[in-house]
């Protein structure tokens, strides 16, 4: 059963050393946490991790940057994200924006969204230096493919998965260009980090120059990978401007569109020996969790992949934009996808 760790602020955190923080976590009776089963690609178990917040900064207006440390943090690659369990038990996904070579340390950044679903407000209010967090090992559906050149486009907090890619592309000797847009420079994190790249980076603040010019995208050579993360309108514009849409790689922080109405259907849970009815106005995830309340989930919007499960029989109306064509042949995301006909059989 999932256990959310309470976030405990350390009184007088300013004088608590990182060594002392590490001792706290290593002496905890809950360390290490037992393995928890979460379906992902390949349907392998993903062990819950614990890490300490050793640094909290604000690299831009409305942006919280956290540095997490633990001796057990797995390796990761540019484009990866982690699932973080907030104090309330909410689970949110945040891109890793530090250096993959910096073992034992993760860096994430969180934009405050006042009218969001509450995760960012909770993070900004309660995640303090000296707190302990539960998280899951990194996943990556935004992998940087080997290439001689790249075009990167980031909008606002969408710069977070792009930052490690810039370091990797530079280290590999690749040619690249970054278009980085935002409402204002004050709201755009990591501008100081990007300054070292010189003319490779174009900073496009909307209050200075209006909407970004995507000429660099339109001029990308044949097969040149284009990586984009940001608001949905920006990603649509990049896809339309790219000469080779197949070379465009997108990372979403929110669903492309709300799923339309559905029809009722039946789900057989083969391993559990149960059958559930899914109403037209509810998700398969909600129906399955009535019978199996420990079924893992997170975003409930079809873009994190936590509720991916194998389909043994039946056609699926895939309503996500996350799974590959190969993954769609035998799996689905329970939170948004539905049956094409009257019945599905799941490996649950």
C-alpha positions in Angstrom: 0.0 0.0 0.0 1.3 3.4 -0.9 2.7 5.4 2.0 3.0 9.2 1.6 5.7 10.5 3.9 4.8 13.5 6.0 7.0 16.5 5.2 8.6 17.6 8.4 10.4 21.0 8.5 13.6 21.1 10.4 13.6 23.8 13.0 16.4 26.2 12.4 17.1 24.5 9.0 19.8 27.0 8.2 22.2 25.4 10.6 21.4 21.8 9.7 24.3 20.5 7.6 23.8 18.1 4.6 25.7 15.4 6.5 23.3 15.8 9.4 20.4 15.6 7.0 21.7 12.4 5.5 22.1 10.9 8.9 18.4 11.7 9.6 17.2 9.8 6.6 19.5 6.9 7.0 18.5 6.4 10.7 14.8 6.5 9.9 13.0 3.3 10.8 11.3 3.4 7.4 14.6 3.5 5.5 14.8 1.9 3.0 11.2 1.7 1.8 9.9 -1.6 0.5 9.4 -2.1 -3.2 6.1 -1.0 -4.5 4.5 -2.3 -7.7 3.8 0.3 -10.3 3.1 -0.7 -14.0 5.3 1.1 -16.5 6.7 0.1 -19.9 7.6 -3.5 -19.5 5.3 -3.6 -16.4 8.3 -3.8 -14.0 8.2 -2.9 -10.3 9.4 0.6 -9.4 10.8 1.0 -5.9 9.8 4.0 -3.9 12.7 6.2 -2.9 13.3 8.8 -0.2 15.3 12.0 -0.6 16.0 15.1 1.4 15.5 18.6 0.3 18.9 20.2 0.8 18.3 23.4 -1.1 15.3 25.6 -1.9 15.7 28.6 -4.2 13.6 30.8 -6.5 15.3 31.1 -9.9 12.5 33.2 -11.3 9.2 34.8 -10.2 6.8 32.1 -9.2 9.3 29.2 -9.7 10.5 27.0 -6.9 13.8 25.1 -7.4 14.5 22.1 -5.1 17.7 20.1 -4.8 17.1 16.6 -3.5 19.8 14.2 -2.1 19.9 10.6 -1.3 22.6 7.9 -1.6 20.1 5.6 -3.4 19.0 7.9 -6.3 19.2 6.0 -9.6 20.9 7.3 -12.7 18.9 9.2 -15.3 19.1 10.6 -18.8 18.1 14.0 -20.2 14.4 14.3 -20.6 13.5 12.2 -17.6 11.0 13.0 -14.9 10.2 11.7 -11.4 6.9 11.2 -9.6 7.0 13.2 -6.3 4.5 12.4 -3.5 3.5 15.7 -1.8 2.6 15.9 1.9 -1.1 15.5 1.2 -0.5 12.3 -0.8 -1.0 14.0 -4.2 1.5 12.7 -6.8 2.9 15.1 -9.3 5.5 14.7 -12.1 8.5 17.0 -12.4 11.3 17.0 -15.0 14.8 16.6 -13.8 16.8 19.7 -14.7 20.2 19.1 -13.1 23.2 17.2 -14.3 22.9 13.5 -14.8 26.5 13.1 -13.9 25.8 14.5 -10.4 25.2 11.2 -8.6 23.0 11.2 -5.5 21.4 14.5 -6.4 18.2 15.5 -8.3 17.1 19.0 -9.2 13.5 19.9 -10.0 11.7 23.2 -10.6 8.0 23.9 -10.0 6.0 26.7 -11.5 3.3 28.1 -9.2 -0.1 27.7 -10.9 -2.7 29.5 -8.9 -5.7 28.1 -10.8 -4.3 24.6 -11.1 -5.3 21.4 -9.3 -3.4 22.3 -6.1 -0.1 20.4 -6.5 2.1 23.5 -7.2 0.5 25.5 -4.5 1.2 22.8 -2.0 4.7 22.4 -3.2 5.5 26.1 -2.9 3.9 26.3 0.6 5.1 23.2 2.2 8.3 21.8 0.6 11.1 23.3 2.7 14.7 22.7 3.2 15.2 19.8 5.5 12.0 18.0 4.5 11.9 14.4 3.4 10.1 13.4 0.2 8.9 10.1 -1.3 9.5 9.8 -5.0 9.7 7.1 -7.7 12.7 6.3 -10.0 13.0 8.4 -13.1 11.1 7.6 -16.3 11.9 9.0 -19.7 9.5 9.3 -22.6 11.4 12.3 -24.0 14.7 10.7 -24.8 17.4 12.7 -26.6 18.2 10.8 -29.8 21.7 10.9 -31.2 22.1 13.5 -33.9 24.6 16.0 -35.4 22.2 18.9 -34.8 19.1 19.9 -32.9 16.5 22.6 -32.6 15.2 23.1 -29.0 12.1 25.1 -28.2 11.0 25.8 -24.6 8.1 27.8 -23.2 8.3 29.0 -19.6 8.8 26.1 -17.1 9.2 23.9 -20.2 12.9 24.7 -20.1 13.4 22.1 -17.3 13.7 18.9 -19.4 15.6 20.9 -22.1 18.4 22.1 -19.8 20.1 18.6 -19.5 19.7 18.1 -23.2 21.7 21.2 -24.0 24.5 20.0 -21.8 24.4 16.6 -23.4 24.3 18.0 -27.0 27.2 20.3 -26.2 29.3 17.5 -24.7 28.7 15.4 -27.8 29.8 18.2 -30.1 26.4 18.6 -31.7 25.2 21.8 -33.3 22.1 23.2 -31.7 19.8 26.2 -31.3 17.4 27.0 -28.5 14.3 29.3 -28.7 13.3 30.1 -25.1 10.0 32.0 -24.7 8.1 33.3 -21.7 5.8 36.1 -20.6 8.7 38.2 -19.2 12.4 37.7 -18.3 11.5 37.9 -14.6 9.3 34.8 -15.0 11.8 32.8 -17.0 14.0 30.5 -14.9 17.7 29.6 -15.6 18.5 32.6 -17.8 21.8 32.9 -16.0 22.7 29.3 -16.8 21.8 29.8 -20.5 23.9 32.9 -20.9 27.1 30.8 -21.1 25.8 29.4 -24.4 25.9 32.7 -26.2 24.2 33.1 -29.5 23.0 29.5 -29.6 20.2 30.7 -27.2 17.5 33.1 -28.3 15.5 34.5 -25.3 12.1 35.7 -26.4 10.2 37.5 -23.7 6.6 38.2 -24.8 6.5 41.6 -23.1 9.5 42.6 -25.1 9.2 41.0 -28.5 5.7 39.4 -28.7 5.2 35.7 -29.7 8.3 33.7 -30.6 9.4 33.6 -34.3 9.7 29.9 -35.2 11.9 30.5 -38.2 14.6 28.2 -36.7 12.1 25.4 -36.6 10.9 26.0 -40.1 14.5 26.0 -41.3 15.5 22.7 -39.6 17.3 20.4 -42.0 15.8 17.1 -43.1 15.6 14.7 -40.1 16.9 17.3 -37.6 15.3 16.5 -34.3 13.1 19.2 -32.8 12.5 19.1 -29.1 9.7 21.2 -27.6 8.2 21.5 -24.1 5.8 24.2 -23.2 2.2 25.3 -23.4 0.0 23.4 -25.8 -0.4 26.3 -28.4 3.4 26.5 -28.6 3.7 22.8 -29.3 1.0 22.9 -31.9 2.8 25.8 -33.6 6.1 24.0 -33.5 4.6 20.9 -35.0 3.0 22.9 -37.8 6.2 24.8 -38.5 8.5 21.8 -38.6 9.3 20.6 -42.1 9.4 17.0 -40.8 6.7 16.5 -38.2 8.0 13.0 -37.6 11.2 14.5 -36.2 9.3 16.6 -33.6 9.5 15.4 -30.0 7.0 16.8 -27.5 6.8 16.8 -23.7 3.5 17.8 -22.2 2.8 19.0 -18.7 -0.9 18.9 -19.3 -3.2 17.0 -21.7 -3.6 18.2 -25.2 -7.4 18.2 -24.9 -10.1 17.1 -22.6 -11.4 13.6 -23.6 -14.9 13.6 -25.1 -17.9 11.7 -23.8 -17.7 7.9 -23.8 -20.0 4.9 -23.6 -20.5 2.3 -20.9 -18.4 -0.9 -21.1 -17.3 -3.8 -19.0 -13.8 -4.6 -17.8 -12.7 -8.0 -16.8 -9.8 -8.1 -14.3 -8.3 -11.4 -15.3 -5.7 -12.0 -12.5 -8.1 -10.8 -9.8 -11.1 -12.7 -11.1 -13.4 -9.7 -11.0 -15.6 -7.8 -13.4 -16.3 -4.1 -13.2 -18.8 -1.9 -15.0 -17.5 1.4 -16.3 -20.2 4.1 -16.7 -20.3 6.4 -19.6 -19.4 9.4 -17.4 -16.5 7.8 -15.5 -13.0 6.6 -16.3 -11.9 3.0 -16.4 -9.4 3.9 -13.7 -12.2 5.0 -11.3 -14.1 1.8 -12.0 -11.1 -0.4 -11.5 -10.2 1.3 -8.2 -13.6 0.5 -6.8 -12.5 -3.1 -6.9 -8.7 -2.6 -6.6 -8.2 0.6 -4.5 -4.4 0.2 -4.5 -4.2 0.5 -8.3 -1.5 3.2 -8.9 -2.4 6.4 -10.6 -1.2 10.0 -10.7 -2.2 12.7 -13.2 -5.6 11.3 -14.2 -5.2 13.2 -17.5 -3.3 10.7 -19.7 0.2 12.1 -19.8 2.2 10.6 -17.0 1.9 6.9 -17.7 1.4 5.7 -14.1 -1.8 3.9 -14.8 -0.6 2.0 -17.9 -1.8 -1.6 -17.9 -1.6 -4.5 -20.3 -4.7 -5.3 -22.3 -5.3 -9.0 -22.9 -8.4 -8.7 -25.1 -10.6 -6.1 -26.7 -10.1 -3.0 -28.8 -9.0 0.2 -27.1 -10.1 3.8 -27.9 -6.7 5.4 -27.0 -7.3 9.0 -25.9 -3.7 9.7 -24.7 -0.8 11.2 -26.6 1.8 9.4 -24.5 2.0 5.8 -25.6 3.9 4.7 -28.7 2.1 2.7 -31.4 3.9 -0.4 -30.2 2.7 0.2 -26.6 -0.8 0.7 -27.8 -0.9 -2.8 -29.3 -1.1 -4.4 -25.8 -1.6 -1.7 -23.2 -3.7 1.4 -22.3 -3.9 4.3 -19.9 -6.9 3.6 -17.6 -7.4 7.3 -16.7 -8.5 8.5 -20.2 -8.7 5.6 -22.7 -11.8 3.5 -23.1 -13.1 0.3 -24.8 -14.0 0.5 -28.5 -16.8 -2.0 -28.0 -18.5 -3.5 -25.0 -15.7 -5.4 -23.2 -12.0 -5.2 -22.3 -9.9 -7.8 -20.5 -7.0 -6.4 -18.4 -4.0 -8.1 -16.8 -5.0 -7.0 -13.4 
